[in-house]
Amino acid sequence: MADLTGRGPTSPLTRTGTEPWRRSIRLLGDLALPTSWNQSLSRRYALAMAALPLILLVAGLGLYQFHSGQASPLPYAIILAGLLVFLFAVHRILQREFGRTATLHALGSDAAEQGRARQALEESEQRYRSVVELQTEFVVRMSPDGYLSFVNDAYCRACKMTREELLDPSWCELDVLPPDERRRFIEHLGRLTPEAPDAGMELLNAMPDGTRRWLAWNDHGIFDGEGRLVEVQSVGRDISDRVLAEQARFEAEKLSGEREAQFRAIAEGVPLPIIISAIEGPEILFVNEPARKTLGVEVGQIGAEAISTWEDRARRDDLLRLLLKDGIVDAFEAGMTTMQGSRIDTLVSARLITRGGRSAMLAAVTDITRQREAEAEIARQRETLYQSEKLSALGSLLAGVAHELNNPLSVVIGYSSMLKEFSTDSATVGRADKIHAAAERCSRIVRTFLAMARKKPPTRGAVDINEVVTASLELAAYGLRSAGVEIRTELEEPLANIWGDRDQLHQVITNLVVNAQQALLQVPHPRRLTIVTTGEDDVVEILVADNGPGMTEAVRARAFEPFYTTKLAGEGTGVGLSVCQGIVSAHDGSIELDTAEGGGARFTVRLPSGKAETVPVPETAGRMPQAPAAARILVVDDDADIASMIAEMLRRDGHDVTIADDANAALKAVREDGIDLLISDIRMPGLDGPGLYRALEELRPGLTRRLLFVTGDTLAPEIDRFIGETGAPVIEKPLDPQTFRRLVTERLRAMETSAMEEAEA
């Protein structure tokens, strides 16, 4: 420990030059000594200072008298020696006191300094971790033989590997380096020494994903006490783009003679447009063939002509600013105009070069129009899928509502039909007729909903297109009325049937009607929708026209493209007309779109007829076949109103009808009594229709041929499979009394005929 006199080499009191003792005393206050110590030291210091002139005076007198021979010098020598002893004692006391004080101060300072150092170390470590983990440069630590002990997140992302994978003992950085680069790296590590532990190098790294990237590393060697390299801490960054840019700039600056020819050969072989233009001017200095053909750029173009291909010239100015600032620009998006006048989206990669002593921009242009269109298409499809899911959910909901309406509608239609048939009061018959007509209209709408929601393969048959048009208008009637649309129809009668899928054709007409309704909402009254059907030369033509806003030629040209729509987001998916075109084409027909006279849109659908003429019409269609003798019929339905209505209709035809409210009761009745015909609902709680069918197969196999199912739910796939596998006849709700009674009669006659044939055999 150094003393406080300033002589020690590490003393906190060391000063340049000589300083008075009082300054040392003031410094004691800076060291926070107790007040009593300062006062004691000050008194002793004062005594010492007072004794000093006395010593000098005694010494002077002694010398004077000695030289003059007036007295003996001995007394003066004794006094001088005593004063010197006193002064030496004061000096020792001061030295002891100051030394102890400095020691105490040093100990306190060391403890406080250690606390501050510890806190600073913790803060420094926290800052270090934050900086290392958040920065974009790579930070790694590894042994000389390539095994990693630390990596930051940036290096993990670059390698596309997790930290655990990189730090795994089986992973060695040297193993993934190309042989030449591995040798360079090992030689580079060999040049690190304790005296010069830092060095940098650029290395071509083979990344774990198979790509090769140029990385710039700053390496710091860590050595043990014997000077051996034990670890290397490195900070790196990806300089691949810079290296490529430097290579391109070097080539551009050195182009001459053979190099110019080589450059042109390379540039002309690249399928991308490459343009070199002077910064000032601007002036086109070089273009390759793709640039000439695609963008119409030629060498020698100056000024506005040189940048005419840029859709927005301000974007070129933005590119130049970035290029002049950094010397390199990648993935710069800009719109350009082709030689044919069409617009394309491009990505421009540019390098600042020197050509012919002039600053120039070397730009490679990539056409990303298809990529952008694909991205937009994906976005549209995503929105369409979302809308489709909403429509699917809505369709399922509507189908469920329609199914729930089937039972009450069947009751209303059945009883109103019986009132009409058996009432003798004309007023009652009239009222029943109105009830029946209203219920029939509801029934048609319900059937339409179910037909649209039903997921089944297309089935071709004879289709009356006038009936399809009427059903579509009934479905859209409320929306058209609320929008104040006047509907005009001219449906040719008679009109040849066409051979097609009724549900699909219904979808086509409904889409066209709904499109017209939405278009008419954009114009003031009067709003008109006209539908005309005609038949000529084995072709049925349907015209759907409106007096809406119409459309431009550009919109008309793309109207049938999938996912193309001019409606606002959420109002349309762009698939309606595309689906219509697909359905019509599948029926060997055509659909055209024109602008109607006076504005609006005019859709013309042409479908072939003729095949439908070969469809035989059942002899019993439209009339009631002769009823067989009274039969024993069991009606199974969990809805009491439906069961009662069916039973009453059949009893009026002379049949003996029994009602069972579930399948178990029906099985009990089958065991106890003979049954000629069993009419059952499919959807029932507990044992349902398919369960009843399987139970009858075990109990009385022959009775399954006497089953007739009634259902309001043919949407469920399991029901479709059951009907397809068993071939059991099914009548859909809402029930039409005449149709239902006729089918029951036909079923009984068929069973009677089959029994007679079996008896004769």
Secondary structure by P-SEA (a helix, b strand, c coil): ccccccccccccccccccccaaaaaaaaaaacccaaaaaaaaaaaaaaaaaaaaaaaaaaaaaaaaaaccccaaaaaaaaaaaaaaaaaaaaaaaaaaaaaaaaaaaaaaaaaaaaaaaaaaaaaaaaaaaaacccbbbbbbccccccccccaaaaaaacccccccccccccccccccaaaaaaaaaaaaacccccccbbbbbbccccccbbbbbbbbbbbbbcccccccbbbbbbbbaaaaaaaaaaaaaaaaccaaaaaaaaaaaaacccbbbbbbccccccccccaaaaaaccccccccccccccccccaaaaaaaaaaaaaccccccccbbbbccccbbbbbbbbbbbbbcccbbbbbbbbbbaaaaaaaaaaaaaaaaaaaaaaaaaaaaaaaaaaaaaaaaaaaaaaaaaaaaacccccaaaaaaaaaaaaaaaaaaaaaaaaaaaacccccccccccaaaaaaaaaaaaaaaaaaabbbbbbbccccbbbbbccaaaaaaaaaaaaaaaaaaaaaccccbbbbbbbbbcccbbbbbbbbccccccaaaaaacccccccccccccccccaaaaaaaaaaaacbbbbbbbcccbbbbbbbbbbcccccccccccccccccccccccbbbbbcccaaaaaaaaaaaaaaccbbbbbccaaaaaaaaacccccbbbbbcccccccaaaaaaaaaaccccccccbbbbbcccccaaaaaaaaaaccccccccccaaaaaaaaaaaaaaaaaaaaaaaac
